[in-house]
Amino acid sequence: MAGNNPIYYWDTCVFLAWLKNETTRKPGEMEGIHDCLERVKKRQISIMTSVVTYTEITTLKIPAGVETMLEEVMQRPNCAKIGVDMRVAKLARDLRNYYLAKPDTYGGMTIATPDALHLSTAILYRANEFHTFDEKDQPKYKSLGLLPLSGDVGGHNLVICKPPEDKQASLFAQTGMLNENDTNTKH
């Protein structure tokens, strides 16, 4: 996944929306997914996700035969499935603890463990953007929504947004910057 193309991390919910063809999504959301997939085919962008995505997808009901679609996309050279190792696990733990340590700010909520694994993978593997539809806190599960965390994920600089439509232009495209020396850690 080398080169100057932007790298987008896809949360499980983005894959699920695509695989289930969720037509009830807000205007522009499915178009954003399809635009990104078209750009993957043209090798204009790269997509990464955690192997956790595979586990989350198989526990949910998706239409028969669509898992092949996922495999076809993920076999492309500009798509990566990242394994969970100790670095990812430790950062995931640190992210969860960061929010738990601020009960006045976050109401005793933190990010769910799978979300923490996804976010830590995106941070460590330097994704330019983290794409998700996860925007609402879920107090029942003491879980924070992810979109409101954009720009500061437990002290790490990470843009979190919905998959952008080409005409909408992502934050990456708006800035036009991709510096190979960029890190996702605030200094």
TINUKOL-676922 format. One record per residue (C-alpha): residue in three letters; x, y, z; residue number from 1. Coordinates in steps of 0.1 Angstrom, whole numbers, padded with zeros to 4 digits, m for minus. Layout:
N
rest->ala&x->X&y->Y&z->Z&nr->NUM
...
This chain:
187
rest->met&x->0000&y->0000&z->0000&nr->1
rest->ala&x->0029&y->0023&z->m0007&nr->2
rest->gly&x->0027&y->0054&z->m0027&nr->3
rest->asn&x->0011&y->0088&z->m0023&nr->4
rest->asn&x->m0025&y->0077&z->m0024&nr->5
rest->pro&x->m0046&y->0083&z->0007&nr->6
rest->ile&x->m0052&y->0053&z->0030&nr->7
rest->tyr&x->m0087&y->0050&z->0044&nr->8
rest->tyr&x->m0095&y->0027&z->0073&nr->9
rest->trp&x->m0130&y->0012&z->0070&nr->10
rest->asp&x->m0149&y->0003&z->0102&nr->11
rest->thr&x->m0170&y->m0028&z->0101&nr->12
rest->cys&x->m0202&y->m0009&z->0098&nr->13
rest->val&x->m0191&y->0005&z->0064&nr->14
rest->phe&x->m0185&y->m0029&z->0051&nr->15
rest->leu&x->m0218&y->m0041&z->0065&nr->16
rest->ala&x->m0237&y->m0012&z->0049&nr->17
rest->trp&x->m0221&y->m0021&z->0015&nr->18
rest->leu&x->m0226&y->m0059&z->0019&nr->19
rest->lys&x->m0262&y->m0055&z->0030&nr->20
rest->asn&x->m0269&y->m0027&z->0005&nr->21
rest->glu&x->m0285&y->m0006&z->0033&nr->22
rest->thr&x->m0309&y->0015&z->0012&nr->23
rest->thr&x->m0323&y->0032&z->0043&nr->24
rest->arg&x->m0290&y->0051&z->0049&nr->25
rest->lys&x->m0289&y->0089&z->0048&nr->26
rest->pro&x->m0285&y->0105&z->0014&nr->27
rest->gly&x->m0250&y->0103&z->0002&nr->28
rest->glu&x->m0238&y->0076&z->0025&nr->29
rest->met&x->m0241&y->0046&z->0001&nr->30
rest->glu&x->m0228&y->0068&z->m0027&nr->31
rest->gly&x->m0197&y->0075&z->m0005&nr->32
rest->ile&x->m0191&y->0038&z->m0001&nr->33
rest->his&x->m0195&y->0031&z->m0038&nr->34
rest->asp&x->m0173&y->0061&z->m0048&nr->35
rest->cys&x->m0145&y->0048&z->m0025&nr->36
rest->leu&x->m0148&y->0013&z->m0039&nr->37
rest->glu&x->m0146&y->0027&z->m0074&nr->38
rest->arg&x->m0115&y->0046&z->m0064&nr->39
rest->val&x->m0100&y->0014&z->m0050&nr->40
rest->lys&x->m0106&y->m0003&z->m0083&nr->41
rest->lys&x->m0088&y->0026&z->m0100&nr->42
rest->arg&x->m0060&y->0024&z->m0074&nr->43
rest->gln&x->m0065&y->0060&z->m0064&nr->44
rest->ile&x->m0069&y->0051&z->m0027&nr->45
rest->ser&x->m0061&y->0022&z->m0004&nr->46
rest->ile&x->m0084&y->0007&z->0022&nr->47
rest->met&x->m0073&y->m0011&z->0054&nr->48
rest->thr&x->m0092&y->m0028&z->0081&nr->49
rest->ser&x->m0086&y->m0050&z->0110&nr->50
rest->val&x->m0090&y->m0088&z->0109&nr->51
rest->val&x->m0116&y->m0080&z->0137&nr->52
rest->thr&x->m0139&y->m0069&z->0108&nr->53
rest->tyr&x->m0141&y->m0105&z->0096&nr->54
rest->thr&x->m0152&y->m0117&z->0130&nr->55
rest->glu&x->m0178&y->m0089&z->0134&nr->56
rest->ile&x->m0192&y->m0095&z->0099&nr->57
rest->thr&x->m0196&y->m0132&z->0104&nr->58
rest->thr&x->m0216&y->m0127&z->0136&nr->59
rest->leu&x->m0241&y->m0106&z->0118&nr->60
rest->lys&x->m0266&y->m0117&z->0092&nr->61
rest->ile&x->m0255&y->m0108&z->0057&nr->62
rest->pro&x->m0272&y->m0120&z->0025&nr->63
rest->ala&x->m0260&y->m0153&z->0011&nr->64
rest->gly&x->m0231&y->m0150&z->m0013&nr->65
rest->val&x->m0221&y->m0115&z->m0005&nr->66
rest->glu&x->m0191&y->m0126&z->0015&nr->67
rest->thr&x->m0175&y->m0133&z->m0019&nr->68
rest->met&x->m0178&y->m0096&z->m0027&nr->69
rest->leu&x->m0158&y->m0088&z->0005&nr->70
rest->glu&x->m0131&y->m0113&z->m0004&nr->71
rest->glu&x->m0128&y->m0099&z->m0039&nr->72
rest->val&x->m0122&y->m0064&z->m0026&nr->73
rest->met&x->m0098&y->m0075&z->0001&nr->74
rest->gln&x->m0077&y->m0095&z->m0023&nr->75
rest->arg&x->m0067&y->m0063&z->m0042&nr->76
rest->pro&x->m0032&y->m0051&z->m0036&nr->77
rest->asn&x->m0044&y->m0017&z->m0023&nr->78
rest->cys&x->m0065&y->m0033&z->0004&nr->79
rest->ala&x->m0050&y->m0046&z->0036&nr->80
rest->lys&x->m0063&y->m0067&z->0065&nr->81
rest->ile&x->m0042&y->m0059&z->0096&nr->82
rest->gly&x->m0038&y->m0084&z->0124&nr->83
rest->val&x->m0041&y->m0076&z->0160&nr->84
rest->asp&x->m0007&y->m0077&z->0178&nr->85
rest->met&x->0005&y->m0065&z->0211&nr->86
rest->arg&x->0010&y->m0029&z->0199&nr->87
rest->val&x->m0025&y->m0027&z->0187&nr->88
rest->ala&x->m0039&y->m0043&z->0218&nr->89
rest->lys&x->m0019&y->m0020&z->0241&nr->90
rest->leu&x->m0030&y->0011&z->0223&nr->91
rest->ala&x->m0066&y->m0001&z->0223&nr->92
rest->arg&x->m0063&y->m0005&z->0261&nr->93
rest->asp&x->m0048&y->0029&z->0264&nr->94
rest->leu&x->m0076&y->0045&z->0243&nr->95
rest->arg&x->m0103&y->0029&z->0265&nr->96
rest->asn&x->m0085&y->0040&z->0297&nr->97
rest->tyr&x->m0081&y->0076&z->0283&nr->98
rest->tyr&x->m0119&y->0080&z->0282&nr->99
rest->leu&x->m0126&y->0062&z->0314&nr->100
rest->ala&x->m0101&y->0085&z->0332&nr->101
rest->lys&x->m0123&y->0115&z->0323&nr->102
rest->pro&x->m0158&y->0106&z->0338&nr->103
rest->asp&x->m0168&y->0143&z->0340&nr->104
rest->thr&x->m0162&y->0148&z->0303&nr->105
rest->tyr&x->m0174&y->0115&z->0289&nr->106
rest->gly&x->m0200&y->0104&z->0315&nr->107
rest->gly&x->m0182&y->0073&z->0325&nr->108
rest->met&x->m0183&y->0060&z->0289&nr->109
rest->thr&x->m0155&y->0047&z->0268&nr->110
rest->ile&x->m0150&y->0033&z->0233&nr->111
rest->ala&x->m0162&y->m0003&z->0228&nr->112
rest->thr&x->m0134&y->m0029&z->0227&nr->113
rest->pro&x->m0138&y->m0037&z->0189&nr->114
rest->asp&x->m0139&y->0001&z->0182&nr->115
rest->ala&x->m0107&y->0005&z->0202&nr->116
rest->leu&x->m0090&y->m0022&z->0182&nr->117
rest->his&x->m0101&y->m0006&z->0149&nr->118
rest->leu&x->m0090&y->0029&z->0160&nr->119
rest->ser&x->m0057&y->0018&z->0173&nr->120
rest->thr&x->m0050&y->m0001&z->0141&nr->121
rest->ala&x->m0058&y->0030&z->0121&nr->122
rest->ile&x->m0036&y->0052&z->0143&nr->123
rest->leu&x->m0006&y->0028&z->0143&nr->124
rest->tyr&x->m0008&y->0021&z->0105&nr->125
rest->arg&x->m0013&y->0058&z->0097&nr->126
rest->ala&x->m0046&y->0059&z->0080&nr->127
rest->asn&x->m0054&y->0093&z->0066&nr->128
rest->glu&x->m0091&y->0089&z->0075&nr->129
rest->phe&x->m0111&y->0065&z->0095&nr->130
rest->his&x->m0145&y->0059&z->0078&nr->131
rest->thr&x->m0175&y->0049&z->0100&nr->132
rest->phe&x->m0212&y->0056&z->0105&nr->133
rest->asp&x->m0208&y->0052&z->0143&nr->134
rest->glu&x->m0219&y->0087&z->0154&nr->135
rest->lys&x->m0241&y->0082&z->0185&nr->136
rest->asp&x->m0231&y->0074&z->0221&nr->137
rest->gln&x->m0248&y->0043&z->0234&nr->138
rest->pro&x->m0252&y->0049&z->0271&nr->139
rest->lys&x->m0268&y->0014&z->0276&nr->140
rest->tyr&x->m0235&y->m0001&z->0267&nr->141
rest->lys&x->m0214&y->0028&z->0281&nr->142
rest->ser&x->m0200&y->0032&z->0246&nr->143
rest->leu&x->m0190&y->0065&z->0228&nr->144
rest->gly&x->m0199&y->0072&z->0192&nr->145
rest->leu&x->m0168&y->0076&z->0170&nr->146
rest->leu&x->m0176&y->0105&z->0146&nr->147
rest->pro&x->m0176&y->0131&z->0175&nr->148
rest->leu&x->m0140&y->0120&z->0184&nr->149
rest->ser&x->m0126&y->0131&z->0150&nr->150
rest->gly&x->m0094&y->0150&z->0153&nr->151
rest->asp&x->m0085&y->0138&z->0188&nr->152
rest->val&x->m0088&y->0101&z->0196&nr->153
rest->gly&x->m0073&y->0097&z->0230&nr->154
rest->gly&x->m0046&y->0123&z->0222&nr->155
rest->his&x->m0040&y->0110&z->0187&nr->156
rest->asn&x->m0047&y->0130&z->0156&nr->157
rest->leu&x->m0071&y->0110&z->0135&nr->158
rest->val&x->m0098&y->0122&z->0111&nr->159
rest->ile&x->m0130&y->0102&z->0116&nr->160
rest->cys&x->m0157&y->0107&z->0090&nr->161
rest->lys&x->m0182&y->0090&z->0068&nr->162
rest->pro&x->m0170&y->0077&z->0034&nr->163
rest->pro&x->m0170&y->0108&z->0013&nr->164
rest->glu&x->m0187&y->0111&z->m0021&nr->165
rest->asp&x->m0162&y->0121&z->m0048&nr->166
rest->lys&x->m0181&y->0154&z->m0053&nr->167
rest->gln&x->m0182&y->0160&z->m0015&nr->168
rest->ala&x->m0144&y->0156&z->m0013&nr->169
rest->ser&x->m0129&y->0141&z->0018&nr->170
rest->leu&x->m0110&y->0162&z->0044&nr->171
rest->phe&x->m0078&y->0147&z->0029&nr->172
rest->ala&x->m0087&y->0159&z->m0006&nr->173
rest->gln&x->m0097&y->0193&z->0007&nr->174
rest->thr&x->m0062&y->0198&z->0022&nr->175
rest->gly&x->m0045&y->0181&z->m0007&nr->176
rest->met&x->m0018&y->0171&z->0017&nr->177
rest->leu&x->m0002&y->0137&z->0022&nr->178
rest->asn&x->0032&y->0139&z->0038&nr->179
rest->glu&x->0050&y->0106&z->0042&nr->180
rest->asn&x->0065&y->0119&z->0074&nr->181
rest->asp&x->0030&y->0126&z->0090&nr->182
rest->thr&x->0022&y->0107&z->0121&nr->183
rest->asn&x->m0011&y->0102&z->0138&nr->184
rest->thr&x->0002&y->0112&z->0172&nr->185
rest->lys&x->m0001&y->0147&z->0186&nr->186
rest->his&x->0032&y->0163&z->0198&nr->187
